[in-house]
Amino acid sequence: MNDISNNVSDIKRKIETAAKVSGRNYEDILFLGVTKTVDVERIKILMDCGVKSLGENRVQELISKYELIGNDAKWHLIGNLQTNKVKYIIDKVELIHSVDSLKLAAEIDKQAKKIDKTVDILVEVNIAGEASKHGIEPSKVLDLIENISYFDNICVKGLMTVAPFVENPEENRKYFNQMRKIFVDIKSQNVDNIDMAYLSMGMTNDYEIAIEEGANIVRIGTGIFGKRNYNL
């Protein structure tokens, strides 16, 4: 328990410092605890430390933890989402971070309509053009967002990216800077039904740089829980 508590305190201090660099406060940044492969007991310790927003990569894992964790948690789906699994999480999530196609957006809208809910989403951008990553290429982001804006039961709340894993996080500053420029440009378009509120970027290795460049959601797992076996 002490390890998690100490890690969270350290991360909060670093978030606050990075936020000040960009003229903001700690309260302006959403600290999202990534709970992939983490057991319920340790997730509850994290929540006791004040981190109530939780990110899951896999639909099945989110569903299995949803009832066990209780109503205090605010769940975010941050991993790749297949259209045939949308119906299982549509009533459970605060925000879907990983929308990168009109087909997926249409299915989210369809399922949201069934439960009379407006679902908040982020459009995922493959900012570095990595073949191994999901996300739409930067030049197509505005077109996708304009098309999504016609759906009645979706609201685009911003953008998300997964930057390359690098030894030196400074190498990702250029990508975070590019994301912020795309974010600001789209925000200036004032597209109907689009509320560019969130820029989700930065993970354990580079979240401080991401915040300095404008991120207001950071997704941190390893920094809280240590390295995990993702093949479980």
GIVENDA-V939979 format. One record per residue. RES is the residue in one letter. SS is DSSP state (H for helix, E for strand, L for the rest). Layout:
<<RES,SS> <RES,SS>>
This chain:
<<M,L> <N,H> <D,H> <I,H> <S,H> <N,H> <N,H> <V,H> <S,H> <D,H> <I,H> <K,H> <R,H> <K,H> <I,H> <E,H> <T,H> <A,H> <A,H> <K,H> <V,H> <S,L> <G,L> <R,L> <N,L> <Y,H> <E,H> <D,H> <I,L> <L,E> <F,E> <L,E> <G,E> <V,E> <T,L> <K,L> <T,L> <V,L> <D,L> <V,H> <E,H> <R,H> <I,H> <K,H> <I,H> <L,H> <M,H> <D,H> <C,L> <G,L> <V,L> <K,L> <S,E> <L,E> <G,E> <E,E> <N,L> <R,L> <V,H> <Q,H> <E,H> <L,H> <I,H> <S,H> <K,H> <Y,H> <E,H> <L,H> <I,H> <G,L> <N,L> <D,L> <A,L> <K,E> <W,E> <H,E> <L,E> <I,L> <G,L> <N,L> <L,L> <Q,L> <T,H> <N,H> <K,H> <V,H> <K,H> <Y,H> <I,H> <I,L> <D,L> <K,L> <V,E> <E,E> <L,E> <I,E> <H,E> <S,E> <V,E> <D,L> <S,L> <L,H> <K,H> <L,H> <A,H> <A,H> <E,H> <I,H> <D,H> <K,H> <Q,H> <A,H> <K,H> <K,H> <I,L> <D,L> <K,L> <T,L> <V,E> <D,E> <I,E> <L,E> <V,E> <E,E> <V,E> <N,L> <I,L> <A,L> <G,L> <E,L> <A,L> <S,L> <K,L> <H,L> <G,L> <I,E> <E,L> <P,H> <S,H> <K,H> <V,H> <L,H> <D,H> <L,H> <I,H> <E,H> <N,H> <I,H> <S,L> <Y,L> <F,L> <D,L> <N,L> <I,E> <C,E> <V,E> <K,E> <G,E> <L,E> <M,E> <T,E> <V,L> <A,L> <P,L> <F,L> <V,L> <E,L> <N,L> <P,H> <E,H> <E,H> <N,H> <R,H> <K,H> <Y,H> <F,H> <N,H> <Q,H> <M,H> <R,H> <K,H> <I,H> <F,H> <V,H> <D,H> <I,H> <K,H> <S,H> <Q,H> <N,L> <V,L> <D,L> <N,L> <I,E> <D,E> <M,E> <A,E> <Y,E> <L,E> <S,E> <M,L> <G,L> <M,L> <T,L> <N,L> <D,L> <Y,H> <E,H> <I,H> <A,H> <I,H> <E,H> <E,L> <G,L> <A,L> <N,L> <I,E> <V,E> <R,E> <I,E> <G,L> <T,H> <G,H> <I,H> <F,H> <G,L> <K,L> <R,L> <N,L> <Y,L> <N,L> <L,L>>
